[in-house]
Amino acid sequence: MKKIIVLLVTILMVSCQSKAQPKKEKEVFKIIKSEAEWKSSLSKDEFYILRKKGTEPRYSSKFNYNDQEGVYSCSACGTALFESDYQYDSGSGWPSFDREIKGNVAFSIDNDLGYTRIEEHCANCGGHLGHVFNDGPTQTTGKRHCINGIALKFTPTKTLNEK
């Protein structure tokens, strides 16, 4: 009986030493700049949000109630991230979208506040955008992409069609 217990304990110990959660390699983005280069190309607020993972104050974004048609792009590199058709008023105090432009937003795990959230980045330059939650509109995707307005620039459709 002792041999069986020792065998089971040994099997259990060996099986618990798996590499089921290997260390994540740092993601590499197409646009890479030094901190000094980012500081010189972004405003102080943009640098804080996009490069230092900051959060703008609730209800401070001019995009909270934008009703124009167009595209929201990364304010650091210009990559198109969200279409105005995806925007809705979540009541959260930040611009919210129910989906992203596929392939242009990257996701990672954020445990900075002591619990797990899904962080969103520009897939081109790695700029921090905000977080995505599963409490969005159920009639569409069920997602709420809660985005810092400072991380965005908006181009109205009329301007896009004139080019």
N, C-alpha and C positions, 0 to 999 in steps of 0.2 A: 504494500500500500504506500509506504514511504517513497519507493522508487517511482511510482506513478505520480505522486504529488510533486516530487522533484522534477520529473519530466515535464509535467504540465506547467509548472512555474518557469522552467527554462524556456519552453516554447513561447509562453506568454511574454517573457522578457525580450526574447529575440524579435518577436513579431511587433513589439511596441517601438523598436528602434528603426523603423522604416523611414524613408525619405519622402513621405507622402506630401509634405509641404516644404519643398526645397526653397532656398533663398531666391527671391525674385531678382533677376538681373535688372539693372537700371535701364529704363526705356530710352532709346535713342530717337530723337526727332530730326526731321529734315533740316530745320533751321536751328543752328547752334551758335550762340553768342556767349561771350563772357558776361559776368555780372556788370562790369563797367560798360560794356556795349549796350546791354539792356537798359541800364540807367540813363545812358545818353540818348536813347531812342524812344523812351517812354516818359510820360509825365510821372510825377511822384506817386500819384494815386494809382495809375496803371501799373507801375512797378510793384507797388505794395500788393495789389490784387493778383496780377498775372504771375509774378515771379516769387513772391513771398507767401502765397496762398492766403491772402487777406480776404476780408469780407467787408463790403460797403454797408453803411447803415440802411436799415429797412426803410422803404418808401423814398429813398433818395434818388433813385434812377429815373431819368427822363423817359426811359423805355417802359416803365410800368403800365402806362396807359396809352401807348402808341397804337393808333388805329390805322396807320398807313400800310399799304401793301409794299413788300420788299424783302430784303435779305439782311440778316444780322451776320456780321463777320467778326473775326478776331481782331481786336484793336491793335494787336502787336504785329500781326503778319498779313492780315487781309483774307484769311481762309474763310469761306462761307460756312457757317455753322448751323444756323436755324432760319427757316422761312417764316415770314409773318403769319402765314396760315396755320402754323403750329403753335402760335402764342395764345395764351388764355390768361384770365385773371384768377390766380390761385388764392389771392388774399394773403399771401405770405409776406408781401412787401418787396419782393424781388421779381424781375421779369421771369416768367415761367413759360415753358414750352412742353408739349406732350411728346415730342420726338425731335431728334437731331437730323442733320443731313448725314446720311450713312457714310462712314469712312472718314469724316472730317472731325469727329470728336473721339478722343481716346478716354478710357476709363481706368481707374486704379482704386485700390482699397485705401481708405483714410481712417485711421484710428486715433487721430490727434486729440479728440475730445473724450476719449475713454470708451467709445463705442464705435461700431463699424458703420461707415458710410461709404457710398460710391462717389468718388471724386471725378470730375470731368475736366479734361484738358483739351486744348487745341491739338489735334493730331499732327499738325504741321510744325508748330514751334514749342509745344508743351506748356503753353500758358495756362494757368489755373483759371477755370471758368466758374465753377460752383460745384453743386452736387445733384445727383438724381435720386429721387425717392419713388416709392411705389404707391403714392397716394394721389395720383393724377386722375384725370377724367376717365371713368370706366367705359364710357361710350367710344373712346378711341384706344389709346395704348395703356392707360392706367399709370403712366409715368408722369412725374413732375420734375422737369429739368429746371432747377432753381439756380439762376445764373446772375452773376454780378453784372450790372449794366455797364460798369466801367470797362469790363473786359470785351465789350461789344462796340461795333460801329454799325450804323444802319444805312443802307442804300435803298431809297424808294424805288419801286418797280418802274415808275416813269423815267427816272434817271437811267436805269438799266436798259430800258428799251430805246432810249435816245442815242445810245452809244453805237 
